[in-house]
Amino acid sequence: MSMQYICQSCGMPIEHLEDFGTNSNGIRNREYCNYCFENGKFNDPNLTIDDMIKINLDGLDHNPNIGYLKRFVLKKMYPKNLAKMKRWQHN
């Protein structure tokens, strides 16, 4: 895949076809990952941006592959970047 896709809900890079979410007709959706969007719907439609931030920042603390400095930068940047994602623009 030559283009870089980013989930417009959680911010995850989408690198493989199977990582894309699906529309209600089964066609892959290029805006959302499969963790956030399946069968044309968000997997957790009541999730707030604050919930998403907490889930992902908590996940950073439990990832042994991320060093201290990178974790620090991600924690500072993630909320700001997430607010720019398509899912959260109307909230």
N, CA, C and O atoms as CSV, one atom per row, in Angstrom:
chain,resi,resn,atom,element,x,y,z
A,1,MET,N,N,0.851,-1.163,0.000
A,1,MET,CA,C,0.000,0.000,0.000
A,1,MET,C,C,0.902,1.233,0.000
A,1,MET,O,O,1.740,1.381,0.889
A,2,SER,N,N,0.745,2.104,-0.965
A,2,SER,CA,C,1.644,3.239,-1.094
A,2,SER,C,C,1.217,4.431,-0.241
A,2,SER,O,O,2.078,5.181,0.219
A,3,MET,N,N,-0.061,4.628,-0.016
A,3,MET,CA,C,-0.527,5.744,0.807
A,3,MET,C,C,-0.561,5.349,2.275
A,3,MET,O,O,-0.758,4.184,2.620
A,4,GLN,N,N,-0.365,6.342,3.127
A,4,GLN,CA,C,-0.481,6.112,4.562
A,4,GLN,C,C,-1.906,6.463,4.981
A,4,GLN,O,O,-2.350,7.595,4.789
A,5,TYR,N,N,-2.605,5.522,5.537
A,5,TYR,CA,C,-3.956,5.753,6.036
A,5,TYR,C,C,-3.913,5.799,7.558
A,5,TYR,O,O,-3.189,5.035,8.197
A,6,ILE,N,N,-4.690,6.695,8.118
A,6,ILE,CA,C,-4.786,6.849,9.563
A,6,ILE,C,C,-6.268,6.742,9.928
A,6,ILE,O,O,-7.107,7.409,9.323
A,7,CYS,N,N,-6.584,5.917,10.902
A,7,CYS,CA,C,-7.972,5.800,11.344
A,7,CYS,C,C,-8.452,7.151,11.850
A,7,CYS,O,O,-7.809,7.771,12.697
A,8,GLN,N,N,-9.569,7.597,11.333
A,8,GLN,CA,C,-10.128,8.884,11.688
A,8,GLN,C,C,-10.989,8.825,12.952
A,8,GLN,O,O,-11.798,9.713,13.217
A,9,SER,N,N,-10.789,7.752,13.722
A,9,SER,CA,C,-11.445,7.619,15.020
A,9,SER,C,C,-10.390,7.519,16.120
A,9,SER,O,O,-10.433,8.275,17.091
A,10,CYS,N,N,-9.445,6.593,15.975
A,10,CYS,CA,C,-8.449,6.362,17.027
A,10,CYS,C,C,-7.048,6.851,16.680
A,10,CYS,O,O,-6.198,6.971,17.563
A,11,GLY,N,N,-6.799,7.133,15.405
A,11,GLY,CA,C,-5.490,7.615,14.985
A,11,GLY,C,C,-4.483,6.529,14.654
A,11,GLY,O,O,-3.321,6.826,14.377
A,12,MET,N,N,-4.912,5.278,14.677
A,12,MET,CA,C,-4.005,4.170,14.378
A,12,MET,C,C,-3.623,4.172,12.901
A,12,MET,O,O,-4.488,4.337,12.040
A,13,PRO,N,N,-2.334,3.990,12.597
A,13,PRO,CA,C,-1.955,3.807,11.195
A,13,PRO,C,C,-2.574,2.515,10.670
A,13,PRO,O,O,-2.538,1.486,11.344
A,14,ILE,N,N,-3.133,2.570,9.483
A,14,ILE,CA,C,-3.740,1.389,8.868
A,14,ILE,C,C,-2.810,0.947,7.745
A,14,ILE,O,O,-2.690,1.619,6.721
A,15,GLU,N,N,-2.161,-0.178,7.949
A,15,GLU,CA,C,-1.115,-0.617,7.036
A,15,GLU,C,C,-1.501,-1.792,6.153
A,15,GLU,O,O,-0.931,-1.969,5.076
A,16,HIS,N,N,-2.447,-2.586,6.584
A,16,HIS,CA,C,-2.822,-3.796,5.855
A,16,HIS,C,C,-4.318,-3.760,5.536
A,16,HIS,O,O,-5.110,-3.197,6.292
A,17,LEU,N,N,-4.686,-4.357,4.428
A,17,LEU,CA,C,-6.077,-4.366,3.991
A,17,LEU,C,C,-7.010,-4.868,5.084
A,17,LEU,O,O,-8.091,-4.313,5.280
A,18,GLU,N,N,-6.606,-5.899,5.788
A,18,GLU,CA,C,-7.462,-6.480,6.818
A,18,GLU,C,C,-7.617,-5.570,8.042
A,18,GLU,O,O,-8.465,-5.827,8.896
A,19,ASP,N,N,-6.813,-4.519,8.132
A,19,ASP,CA,C,-6.912,-3.577,9.247
A,19,ASP,C,C,-7.984,-2.506,9.033
A,19,ASP,O,O,-8.366,-1.817,9.979
A,20,PHE,N,N,-8.471,-2.361,7.793
A,20,PHE,CA,C,-9.518,-1.386,7.513
A,20,PHE,C,C,-10.854,-1.870,8.051
A,20,PHE,O,O,-11.126,-3.071,8.067
A,21,GLY,N,N,-11.692,-0.932,8.492
A,21,GLY,CA,C,-13.060,-1.262,8.866
A,21,GLY,C,C,-13.855,-1.585,7.609
A,21,GLY,O,O,-13.332,-1.512,6.497
A,22,THR,N,N,-15.119,-1.940,7.792
A,22,THR,CA,C,-15.963,-2.285,6.644
A,22,THR,C,C,-17.251,-1.462,6.647
A,22,THR,O,O,-17.795,-1.122,7.698
A,23,ASN,N,N,-17.714,-1.158,5.452
A,23,ASN,CA,C,-19.015,-0.508,5.288
A,23,ASN,C,C,-20.105,-1.567,5.402
A,23,ASN,O,O,-19.808,-2.759,5.475
A,24,SER,N,N,-21.347,-1.144,5.416
A,24,SER,CA,C,-22.458,-2.085,5.562
A,24,SER,C,C,-22.539,-3.067,4.398
A,24,SER,O,O,-23.112,-4.147,4.545
A,25,ASN,N,N,-21.977,-2.711,3.243
A,25,ASN,CA,C,-21.975,-3.610,2.082
A,25,ASN,C,C,-20.750,-4.520,2.044
A,25,ASN,O,O,-20.562,-5.259,1.078
A,26,GLY,N,N,-19.917,-4.475,3.080
A,26,GLY,CA,C,-18.744,-5.328,3.172
A,26,GLY,C,C,-17.486,-4.759,2.545
A,26,GLY,O,O,-16.407,-5.331,2.702
A,27,ILE,N,N,-17.604,-3.644,1.838
A,27,ILE,CA,C,-16.436,-3.013,1.220
A,27,ILE,C,C,-15.616,-2.318,2.305
A,27,ILE,O,O,-16.168,-1.715,3.225
A,28,ARG,N,N,-14.297,-2.411,2.184
A,28,ARG,CA,C,-13.396,-1.802,3.160
A,28,ARG,C,C,-13.581,-0.288,3.190
A,28,ARG,O,O,-13.711,0.357,2.149
A,29,ASN,N,N,-13.590,0.256,4.379
A,29,ASN,CA,C,-13.733,1.684,4.594
A,29,ASN,C,C,-12.338,2.268,4.787
A,29,ASN,O,O,-11.605,1.807,5.662
A,30,ARG,N,N,-11.954,3.252,4.011
A,30,ARG,CA,C,-10.600,3.806,4.060
A,30,ARG,C,C,-10.403,4.875,5.125
A,30,ARG,O,O,-9.310,5.426,5.254
A,31,GLU,N,N,-11.442,5.171,5.885
A,31,GLU,CA,C,-11.320,6.198,6.917
A,31,GLU,C,C,-11.142,5.636,8.320
A,31,GLU,O,O,-10.595,6.310,9.194
A,32,TYR,N,N,-11.599,4.406,8.543
A,32,TYR,CA,C,-11.596,3.863,9.896
A,32,TYR,C,C,-10.994,2.460,9.939
A,32,TYR,O,O,-11.090,1.694,8.980
A,33,CYS,N,N,-10.372,2.143,11.075
A,33,CYS,CA,C,-9.800,0.803,11.261
A,33,CYS,C,C,-10.881,-0.181,11.701
A,33,CYS,O,O,-11.993,0.209,12.059
A,34,ASN,N,N,-10.531,-1.454,11.665
A,34,ASN,CA,C,-11.500,-2.488,12.036
A,34,ASN,C,C,-11.757,-2.541,13.550
A,34,ASN,O,O,-12.736,-3.153,13.980
A,35,TYR,N,N,-10.918,-1.927,14.347
A,35,TYR,CA,C,-11.179,-1.877,15.790
A,35,TYR,C,C,-12.281,-0.865,16.107
A,35,TYR,O,O,-12.996,-0.995,17.100
A,36,CYS,N,N,-12.401,0.144,15.243
A,36,CYS,CA,C,-13.369,1.217,15.483
A,36,CYS,C,C,-14.654,1.082,14.678
A,36,CYS,O,O,-15.702,1.555,15.117
A,37,PHE,N,N,-14.597,0.444,13.502
A,37,PHE,CA,C,-15.721,0.521,12.560
A,37,PHE,C,C,-15.904,-0.803,11.827
A,37,PHE,O,O,-14.978,-1.288,11.177
A,38,GLU,N,N,-17.085,-1.382,11.927
A,38,GLU,CA,C,-17.410,-2.626,11.224
A,38,GLU,C,C,-18.861,-2.586,10.762
A,38,GLU,O,O,-19.741,-2.073,11.454
A,39,ASN,N,N,-19.086,-3.140,9.580
A,39,ASN,CA,C,-20.448,-3.243,9.030
A,39,ASN,C,C,-21.169,-1.893,8.968
A,39,ASN,O,O,-22.380,-1.818,9.172
A,40,GLY,N,N,-20.409,-0.827,8.682
A,40,GLY,CA,C,-21.005,0.492,8.523
A,40,GLY,C,C,-21.330,1.225,9.812
A,40,GLY,O,O,-22.010,2.252,9.788
A,41,LYS,N,N,-20.846,0.703,10.950
A,41,LYS,CA,C,-21.148,1.324,12.241
A,41,LYS,C,C,-19.901,1.352,13.120
A,41,LYS,O,O,-19.012,0.510,12.997
A,42,PHE,N,N,-19.861,2.340,14.008
A,42,PHE,CA,C,-18.793,2.347,15.002
A,42,PHE,C,C,-19.028,1.212,15.987
A,42,PHE,O,O,-20.160,0.973,16.406
A,43,ASN,N,N,-17.970,0.521,16.353
A,43,ASN,CA,C,-18.087,-0.604,17.277
A,43,ASN,C,C,-18.586,-0.154,18.653
A,43,ASN,O,O,-19.290,-0.896,19.338
A,44,ASP,N,N,-18.221,1.045,19.042
A,44,ASP,CA,C,-18.711,1.600,20.304
A,44,ASP,C,C,-19.257,2.995,20.012
A,44,ASP,O,O,-18.538,3.982,20.164
A,45,PRO,N,N,-20.524,3.087,19.593
A,45,PRO,CA,C,-21.073,4.375,19.160
A,45,PRO,C,C,-21.179,5.416,20.277
A,45,PRO,O,O,-21.269,6.610,19.993
A,46,ASN,N,N,-21.169,4.991,21.519
A,46,ASN,CA,C,-21.294,5.922,22.641
A,46,ASN,C,C,-19.946,6.389,23.182
A,46,ASN,O,O,-19.895,7.168,24.135
A,47,LEU,N,N,-18.873,5.924,22.587
A,47,LEU,CA,C,-17.535,6.311,23.006
A,47,LEU,C,C,-17.344,7.804,22.800
A,47,LEU,O,O,-17.704,8.337,21.751
A,48,THR,N,N,-16.784,8.479,23.787
A,48,THR,CA,C,-16.486,9.905,23.657
A,48,THR,C,C,-15.014,10.078,23.329
A,48,THR,O,O,-14.227,9.140,23.458
A,49,ILE,N,N,-14.649,11.259,22.911
A,49,ILE,CA,C,-13.237,11.525,22.630
A,49,ILE,C,C,-12.411,11.354,23.912
A,49,ILE,O,O,-11.277,10.878,23.855
A,50,ASP,N,N,-12.961,11.734,25.046
A,50,ASP,CA,C,-12.249,11.557,26.316
A,50,ASP,C,C,-12.036,10.084,26.636
A,50,ASP,O,O,-10.986,9.703,27.154
A,51,ASP,N,N,-13.040,9.246,26.326
A,51,ASP,CA,C,-12.887,7.795,26.507
A,51,ASP,C,C,-11.761,7.268,25.622
A,51,ASP,O,O,-10.921,6.488,26.072
A,52,MET,N,N,-11.747,7.701,24.354
A,52,MET,CA,C,-10.733,7.229,23.414
A,52,MET,C,C,-9.334,7.644,23.874
A,52,MET,O,O,-8.391,6.856,23.796
A,53,ILE,N,N,-9.206,8.863,24.346
A,53,ILE,CA,C,-7.911,9.337,24.845
A,53,ILE,C,C,-7.464,8.484,26.020
A,53,ILE,O,O,-6.313,8.052,26.068
A,54,LYS,N,N,-8.354,8.237,26.963
A,54,LYS,CA,C,-7.994,7.435,28.144
A,54,LYS,C,C,-7.578,6.021,27.755
A,54,LYS,O,O,-6.567,5.513,28.241
A,55,ILE,N,N,-8.347,5.391,26.889
A,55,ILE,CA,C,-8.031,4.021,26.459
A,55,ILE,C,C,-6.642,3.954,25.849
A,55,ILE,O,O,-5.847,3.078,26.190
A,56,ASN,N,N,-6.354,4.878,24.948
A,56,ASN,CA,C,-5.079,4.819,24.249
A,56,ASN,C,C,-3.901,5.270,25.097
A,56,ASN,O,O,-2.806,4.724,24.962
A,57,LEU,N,N,-4.096,6.245,25.960
A,57,LEU,CA,C,-2.999,6.655,26.835
A,57,LEU,C,C,-2.709,5.578,27.879
A,57,LEU,O,O,-1.550,5.352,28.228
A,58,ASP,N,N,-3.738,4.918,28.376
A,58,ASP,CA,C,-3.521,3.800,29.302
A,58,ASP,C,C,-2.748,2.683,28.600
A,58,ASP,O,O,-1.883,2.046,29.200
A,59,GLY,N,N,-3.065,2.454,27.326
A,59,GLY,CA,C,-2.357,1.435,26.555
A,59,GLY,C,C,-0.880,1.752,26.399
A,59,GLY,O,O,-0.051,0.842,26.387
A,60,LEU,N,N,-0.539,3.024,26.280
A,60,LEU,CA,C,0.872,3.410,26.168
A,60,LEU,C,C,1.655,3.007,27.409
A,60,LEU,O,O,2.805,2.578,27.318
A,61,ASP,N,N,1.023,3.147,28.566
A,61,ASP,CA,C,1.707,2.810,29.819
A,61,ASP,C,C,2.016,1.332,29.942
A,61,ASP,O,O,2.904,0.947,30.703
A,62,HIS,N,N,1.297,0.499,29.206
A,62,HIS,CA,C,1.484,-0.949,29.298
A,62,HIS,C,C,2.205,-1.531,28.092
A,62,HIS,O,O,2.252,-2.749,27.920
A,63,ASN,N,N,2.767,-0.662,27.257
A,63,ASN,CA,C,3.484,-1.135,26.071
A,63,ASN,C,C,4.986,-1.082,26.331
A,63,ASN,O,O,5.569,0.002,26.372
A,64,PRO,N,N,5.618,-2.241,26.506
A,64,PRO,CA,C,7.045,-2.265,26.814
A,64,PRO,C,C,7.935,-1.866,25.630
A,64,PRO,O,O,9.137,-1.663,25.804
A,65,ASN,N,N,7.363,-1.755,24.446
A,65,ASN,CA,C,8.144,-1.421,23.255
A,65,ASN,C,C,8.283,0.080,23.027
A,65,ASN,O,O,8.937,0.508,22.075
A,66,ILE,N,N,7.672,0.875,23.892
A,66,ILE,CA,C,7.741,2.330,23.750
A,66,ILE,C,C,8.604,2.892,24.876
A,66,ILE,O,O,8.315,2.692,26.056
A,67,GLY,N,N,9.651,3.587,24.497
A,67,GLY,CA,C,10.553,4.175,25.477
A,67,GLY,C,C,9.925,5.363,26.188
A,67,GLY,O,O,8.880,5.873,25.783
A,68,TYR,N,N,10.584,5.792,27.253
A,68,TYR,CA,C,10.057,6.871,28.090
A,68,TYR,C,C,9.843,8.154,27.293
A,68,TYR,O,O,8.778,8.764,27.388
A,69,LEU,N,N,10.827,8.569,26.518
A,69,LEU,CA,C,10.725,9.829,25.784
A,69,LEU,C,C,9.612,9.782,24.745
A,69,LEU,O,O,8.835,10.729,24.623
A,70,LYS,N,N,9.532,8.693,24.001
A,70,LYS,CA,C,8.474,8.562,22.997
A,70,LYS,C,C,7.103,8.542,23.677
A,70,LYS,O,O,6.156,9.151,23.179
A,71,ARG,N,N,6.995,7.854,24.795
A,71,ARG,CA,C,5.728,7.798,25.541
A,71,ARG,C,C,5.330,9.205,25.993
A,71,ARG,O,O,4.163,9.585,25.898
A,72,PHE,N,N,6.297,9.966,26.481
A,72,PHE,CA,C,6.038,11.334,26.928
A,72,PHE,C,C,5.514,12.199,25.783
A,72,PHE,O,O,4.534,12.925,25.949
A,73,VAL,N,N,6.157,12.122,24.634
A,73,VAL,CA,C,5.748,12.912,23.467
A,73,VAL,C,C,4.360,12.491,22.993
A,73,VAL,O,O,3.511,13.338,22.714
A,74,LEU,N,N,4.131,11.180,22.904
A,74,LEU,CA,C,2.830,10.692,22.461
A,74,LEU,C,C,1.713,11.148,23.395
A,74,LEU,O,O,0.633,11.513,22.932
A,75,LYS,N,N,1.956,11.131,24.684
A,75,LYS,CA,C,0.933,11.547,25.641
A,75,LYS,C,C,0.590,13.028,25.494
A,75,LYS,O,O,-0.548,13.434,25.729
A,76,LYS,N,N,1.572,13.825,25.108
A,76,LYS,CA,C,1.326,15.256,24.918
A,76,LYS,C,C,0.612,15.531,23.602
A,76,LYS,O,O,-0.256,16.402,23.543
A,77,MET,N,N,0.962,14.803,22.551
A,77,MET,CA,C,0.457,15.073,21.213
A,77,MET,C,C,-0.870,14.370,20.907
A,77,MET,O,O,-1.684,14.902,20.153
A,78,TYR,N,N,-1.096,13.203,21.471
A,78,TYR,CA,C,-2.252,12.392,21.107
A,78,TYR,C,C,-3.589,13.129,21.264
A,78,TYR,O,O,-4.382,13.135,20.323
A,79,PRO,N,N,-3.865,13.746,22.413
A,79,PRO,CA,C,-5.168,14.429,22.542
A,79,PRO,C,C,-5.368,15.533,21.498
A,79,PRO,O,O,-6.469,15.694,20.972
A,80,LYS,N,N,-4.328,16.278,21.203
A,80,LYS,CA,C,-4.433,17.359,20.212
A,80,LYS,C,C,-4.680,16.801,18.815
A,80,LYS,O,O,-5.509,17.324,18.069
A,81,ASN,N,N,-3.964,15.746,18.466
A,81,ASN,CA,C,-4.123,15.147,17.140
A,81,ASN,C,C,-5.459,14.432,17.003
A,81,ASN,O,O,-6.085,14.482,15.944
A,82,LEU,N,N,-5.896,13.774,18.055
A,82,LEU,CA,C,-7.161,13.041,17.999
A,82,LEU,C,C,-8.329,13.990,17.746
A,82,LEU,O,O,-9.264,13.648,17.023
A,83,ALA,N,N,-8.277,15.164,18.331
A,83,ALA,CA,C,-9.358,16.138,18.163
A,83,ALA,C,C,-9.531,16.563,16.705
A,83,ALA,O,O,-10.585,17.082,16.337
A,84,LYS,N,N,-8.523,16.353,15.883
A,84,LYS,CA,C,-8.576,16.720,14.462
A,84,LYS,C,C,-9.176,15.614,13.593
A,84,LYS,O,O,-9.462,15.838,12.416
A,85,MET,N,N,-9.367,14.429,14.162
A,85,MET,CA,C,-9.862,13.299,13.393
A,85,MET,C,C,-11.339,13.475,13.052
A,85,MET,O,O,-12.091,14.087,13.810
A,86,LYS,N,N,-11.741,12.940,11.920
A,86,LYS,CA,C,-13.087,13.117,11.371
A,86,LYS,C,C,-14.191,12.746,12.371
A,86,LYS,O,O,-15.179,13.469,12.504
A,87,ARG,N,N,-14.024,11.634,13.061
A,87,ARG,CA,C,-15.080,11.191,13.994
A,87,ARG,C,C,-15.388,12.235,15.053
A,87,ARG,O,O,-16.534,12.345,15.489
A,88,TRP,N,N,-14.412,12.989,15.469
A,88,TRP,CA,C,-14.573,13.887,16.605
A,88,TRP,C,C,-14.844,15.334,16.193
A,88,TRP,O,O,-14.997,16.199,17.055
A,89,GLN,N,N,-14.904,15.602,14.920
A,89,GLN,CA,C,-15.138,16.972,14.457
A,89,GLN,C,C,-16.520,17.505,14.802
A,89,GLN,O,O,-16.674,18.710,15.002
A,90,HIS,N,N,-17.509,16.659,14.875
A,90,HIS,CA,C,-18.882,17.109,15.148
A,90,HIS,C,C,-19.201,17.131,16.639
A,90,HIS,O,O,-20.255,17.626,17.038
A,91,ASN,N,N,-18.312,16.606,17.456
A,91,ASN,CA,C,-18.592,16.541,18.911
A,91,ASN,C,C,-18.055,17.745,19.629
A,91,ASN,O,O,-18.201,17.853,20.847
